[in-house]
Amino acid sequence: MDATTVTVKLFAIYQEAYGVPEVTWDFPPHSPVGAVLDRVLADHPHLEPWRNQTRLGLNLQFVSADTLLQPGDEVVLIPPVSGG
């Protein structure tokens, strides 16, 4: 089966880590949204403390980590934001 290609929008600490506002990644078929965060944390282990505080967005809706990715999905990683 073909890979599932998704666009990942990066904000705040995640954008700082990668130096770009978005990336396009391939995942195996039937991968959950949580696999996106797993990959980010594998690439940047120093961000692990943010795992449980990051909300996952899929196509403009908040979703749970076990929601399955579909080709063409847009995933957003939203870390906690401070300030005002």
Rosetta constraint file for C-alpha pairs under 8 A:
AtomPair CA 1 CA 29 HARMONIC 6.98 0.50
AtomPair CA 2 CA 28 HARMONIC 7.56 0.50
AtomPair CA 2 CA 29 HARMONIC 6.97 0.50
AtomPair CA 3 CA 26 HARMONIC 5.70 0.50
AtomPair CA 3 CA 27 HARMONIC 5.55 0.50
AtomPair CA 3 CA 28 HARMONIC 5.02 0.50
AtomPair CA 3 CA 29 HARMONIC 5.72 0.50
AtomPair CA 3 CA 71 HARMONIC 7.94 0.50
AtomPair CA 4 CA 26 HARMONIC 5.36 0.50
AtomPair CA 4 CA 27 HARMONIC 5.07 0.50
AtomPair CA 4 CA 28 HARMONIC 5.94 0.50
AtomPair CA 4 CA 29 HARMONIC 5.58 0.50
AtomPair CA 4 CA 69 HARMONIC 7.18 0.50
AtomPair CA 4 CA 70 HARMONIC 6.22 0.50
AtomPair CA 4 CA 71 HARMONIC 4.68 0.50
AtomPair CA 4 CA 72 HARMONIC 7.56 0.50
AtomPair CA 5 CA 24 HARMONIC 6.91 0.50
AtomPair CA 5 CA 25 HARMONIC 5.66 0.50
AtomPair CA 5 CA 26 HARMONIC 4.33 0.50
AtomPair CA 5 CA 27 HARMONIC 6.39 0.50
AtomPair CA 5 CA 70 HARMONIC 7.79 0.50
AtomPair CA 5 CA 71 HARMONIC 5.14 0.50
AtomPair CA 5 CA 72 HARMONIC 5.91 0.50
AtomPair CA 5 CA 73 HARMONIC 7.55 0.50
AtomPair CA 6 CA 24 HARMONIC 5.73 0.50
AtomPair CA 6 CA 25 HARMONIC 5.64 0.50
AtomPair CA 6 CA 26 HARMONIC 6.42 0.50
AtomPair CA 6 CA 27 HARMONIC 7.93 0.50
AtomPair CA 6 CA 69 HARMONIC 7.82 0.50
AtomPair CA 6 CA 70 HARMONIC 7.64 0.50
AtomPair CA 6 CA 71 HARMONIC 6.07 0.50
AtomPair CA 6 CA 72 HARMONIC 5.10 0.50
AtomPair CA 6 CA 73 HARMONIC 5.02 0.50
AtomPair CA 6 CA 74 HARMONIC 5.83 0.50
AtomPair CA 6 CA 75 HARMONIC 7.05 0.50
AtomPair CA 7 CA 22 HARMONIC 6.90 0.50
AtomPair CA 7 CA 23 HARMONIC 5.86 0.50
AtomPair CA 7 CA 24 HARMONIC 4.46 0.50
AtomPair CA 7 CA 25 HARMONIC 6.51 0.50
AtomPair CA 7 CA 72 HARMONIC 7.04 0.50
AtomPair CA 7 CA 73 HARMONIC 6.44 0.50
AtomPair CA 7 CA 74 HARMONIC 4.82 0.50
AtomPair CA 7 CA 75 HARMONIC 6.11 0.50
AtomPair CA 8 CA 22 HARMONIC 5.42 0.50
AtomPair CA 8 CA 23 HARMONIC 5.26 0.50
AtomPair CA 8 CA 24 HARMONIC 6.04 0.50
AtomPair CA 8 CA 25 HARMONIC 7.44 0.50
AtomPair CA 8 CA 36 HARMONIC 7.89 0.50
AtomPair CA 8 CA 74 HARMONIC 5.90 0.50
AtomPair CA 8 CA 75 HARMONIC 4.73 0.50
AtomPair CA 8 CA 76 HARMONIC 5.78 0.50
AtomPair CA 8 CA 77 HARMONIC 7.55 0.50
AtomPair CA 9 CA 21 HARMONIC 6.07 0.50
AtomPair CA 9 CA 22 HARMONIC 4.40 0.50
AtomPair CA 9 CA 23 HARMONIC 6.75 0.50
AtomPair CA 9 CA 74 HARMONIC 7.24 0.50
AtomPair CA 9 CA 75 HARMONIC 6.13 0.50
AtomPair CA 9 CA 76 HARMONIC 4.81 0.50
AtomPair CA 9 CA 77 HARMONIC 6.63 0.50
AtomPair CA 10 CA 14 HARMONIC 5.42 0.50
AtomPair CA 10 CA 15 HARMONIC 4.76 0.50
AtomPair CA 10 CA 20 HARMONIC 7.47 0.50
AtomPair CA 10 CA 21 HARMONIC 5.12 0.50
AtomPair CA 10 CA 22 HARMONIC 5.33 0.50
AtomPair CA 10 CA 23 HARMONIC 7.79 0.50
AtomPair CA 10 CA 76 HARMONIC 6.45 0.50
AtomPair CA 10 CA 77 HARMONIC 5.98 0.50
AtomPair CA 10 CA 78 HARMONIC 7.71 0.50
AtomPair CA 11 CA 15 HARMONIC 4.86 0.50
AtomPair CA 11 CA 16 HARMONIC 7.76 0.50
AtomPair CA 11 CA 21 HARMONIC 6.76 0.50
AtomPair CA 11 CA 77 HARMONIC 6.79 0.50
AtomPair CA 11 CA 78 HARMONIC 6.42 0.50
AtomPair CA 11 CA 79 HARMONIC 7.42 0.50
AtomPair CA 12 CA 16 HARMONIC 6.24 0.50
AtomPair CA 12 CA 78 HARMONIC 7.98 0.50
AtomPair CA 12 CA 79 HARMONIC 7.07 0.50
AtomPair CA 12 CA 81 HARMONIC 7.85 0.50
AtomPair CA 13 CA 17 HARMONIC 6.13 0.50
AtomPair CA 13 CA 79 HARMONIC 7.34 0.50
AtomPair CA 14 CA 18 HARMONIC 6.45 0.50
AtomPair CA 14 CA 40 HARMONIC 7.98 0.50
AtomPair CA 14 CA 77 HARMONIC 7.69 0.50
AtomPair CA 14 CA 79 HARMONIC 7.96 0.50
AtomPair CA 15 CA 19 HARMONIC 5.53 0.50
AtomPair CA 15 CA 20 HARMONIC 5.67 0.50
AtomPair CA 15 CA 21 HARMONIC 5.52 0.50
AtomPair CA 15 CA 22 HARMONIC 7.61 0.50
AtomPair CA 16 CA 20 HARMONIC 7.43 0.50
AtomPair CA 17 CA 44 HARMONIC 7.23 0.50
AtomPair CA 27 CA 31 HARMONIC 6.42 0.50
AtomPair CA 29 CA 69 HARMONIC 7.85 0.50
AtomPair CA 30 CA 68 HARMONIC 5.83 0.50
AtomPair CA 30 CA 69 HARMONIC 6.50 0.50
AtomPair CA 30 CA 70 HARMONIC 7.79 0.50
AtomPair CA 31 CA 35 HARMONIC 6.48 0.50
AtomPair CA 31 CA 68 HARMONIC 5.65 0.50
AtomPair CA 31 CA 69 HARMONIC 5.80 0.50
AtomPair CA 32 CA 36 HARMONIC 7.86 0.50
AtomPair CA 32 CA 65 HARMONIC 6.35 0.50
AtomPair CA 32 CA 66 HARMONIC 4.91 0.50
AtomPair CA 32 CA 67 HARMONIC 5.20 0.50
AtomPair CA 32 CA 68 HARMONIC 4.15 0.50
AtomPair CA 32 CA 69 HARMONIC 5.53 0.50
AtomPair CA 33 CA 37 HARMONIC 7.49 0.50
AtomPair CA 33 CA 56 HARMONIC 7.47 0.50
AtomPair CA 33 CA 58 HARMONIC 7.82 0.50
AtomPair CA 33 CA 64 HARMONIC 7.61 0.50
AtomPair CA 33 CA 65 HARMONIC 5.20 0.50
AtomPair CA 33 CA 66 HARMONIC 6.11 0.50
AtomPair CA 33 CA 67 HARMONIC 5.62 0.50
AtomPair CA 33 CA 68 HARMONIC 5.91 0.50
AtomPair CA 33 CA 69 HARMONIC 5.74 0.50
AtomPair CA 33 CA 75 HARMONIC 7.54 0.50
AtomPair CA 34 CA 38 HARMONIC 6.23 0.50
AtomPair CA 34 CA 56 HARMONIC 7.82 0.50
AtomPair CA 34 CA 64 HARMONIC 7.84 0.50
AtomPair CA 34 CA 65 HARMONIC 4.23 0.50
AtomPair CA 34 CA 66 HARMONIC 6.18 0.50
AtomPair CA 34 CA 67 HARMONIC 7.79 0.50
AtomPair CA 35 CA 39 HARMONIC 6.13 0.50
AtomPair CA 35 CA 65 HARMONIC 7.87 0.50
AtomPair CA 36 CA 40 HARMONIC 6.41 0.50
AtomPair CA 36 CA 75 HARMONIC 7.98 0.50
AtomPair CA 37 CA 41 HARMONIC 6.19 0.50
AtomPair CA 37 CA 51 HARMONIC 7.51 0.50
AtomPair CA 37 CA 77 HARMONIC 7.49 0.50
AtomPair CA 38 CA 42 HARMONIC 6.10 0.50
AtomPair CA 39 CA 43 HARMONIC 6.17 0.50
AtomPair CA 40 CA 44 HARMONIC 6.01 0.50
AtomPair CA 41 CA 45 HARMONIC 4.92 0.50
AtomPair CA 41 CA 46 HARMONIC 7.52 0.50
AtomPair CA 41 CA 47 HARMONIC 6.04 0.50
AtomPair CA 41 CA 48 HARMONIC 5.80 0.50
AtomPair CA 41 CA 51 HARMONIC 7.90 0.50
AtomPair CA 44 CA 48 HARMONIC 7.78 0.50
AtomPair CA 47 CA 51 HARMONIC 7.32 0.50
AtomPair CA 50 CA 54 HARMONIC 6.04 0.50
AtomPair CA 50 CA 79 HARMONIC 6.96 0.50
AtomPair CA 53 CA 79 HARMONIC 6.32 0.50
AtomPair CA 53 CA 80 HARMONIC 6.34 0.50
AtomPair CA 54 CA 77 HARMONIC 6.50 0.50
AtomPair CA 54 CA 78 HARMONIC 5.40 0.50
AtomPair CA 54 CA 79 HARMONIC 4.39 0.50
AtomPair CA 54 CA 80 HARMONIC 6.45 0.50
AtomPair CA 55 CA 62 HARMONIC 7.08 0.50
AtomPair CA 55 CA 63 HARMONIC 8.00 0.50
AtomPair CA 55 CA 77 HARMONIC 6.14 0.50
AtomPair CA 55 CA 78 HARMONIC 5.07 0.50
AtomPair CA 55 CA 79 HARMONIC 6.41 0.50
AtomPair CA 56 CA 62 HARMONIC 5.74 0.50
AtomPair CA 56 CA 63 HARMONIC 5.83 0.50
AtomPair CA 56 CA 64 HARMONIC 6.85 0.50
AtomPair CA 56 CA 65 HARMONIC 6.96 0.50
AtomPair CA 56 CA 75 HARMONIC 7.16 0.50
AtomPair CA 56 CA 76 HARMONIC 5.93 0.50
AtomPair CA 56 CA 77 HARMONIC 5.23 0.50
AtomPair CA 56 CA 78 HARMONIC 6.37 0.50
AtomPair CA 57 CA 61 HARMONIC 5.28 0.50
AtomPair CA 57 CA 62 HARMONIC 4.30 0.50
AtomPair CA 57 CA 63 HARMONIC 5.75 0.50
AtomPair CA 57 CA 75 HARMONIC 5.55 0.50
AtomPair CA 57 CA 76 HARMONIC 4.69 0.50
AtomPair CA 57 CA 77 HARMONIC 6.41 0.50
AtomPair CA 57 CA 78 HARMONIC 7.47 0.50
AtomPair CA 58 CA 62 HARMONIC 6.20 0.50
AtomPair CA 58 CA 63 HARMONIC 6.37 0.50
AtomPair CA 58 CA 73 HARMONIC 6.82 0.50
AtomPair CA 58 CA 74 HARMONIC 5.75 0.50
AtomPair CA 58 CA 75 HARMONIC 4.68 0.50
AtomPair CA 58 CA 76 HARMONIC 6.33 0.50
AtomPair CA 59 CA 73 HARMONIC 6.27 0.50
AtomPair CA 59 CA 74 HARMONIC 5.20 0.50
AtomPair CA 59 CA 75 HARMONIC 6.50 0.50
AtomPair CA 60 CA 74 HARMONIC 7.97 0.50
AtomPair CA 63 CA 67 HARMONIC 6.56 0.50
AtomPair CA 69 CA 73 HARMONIC 6.65 0.50
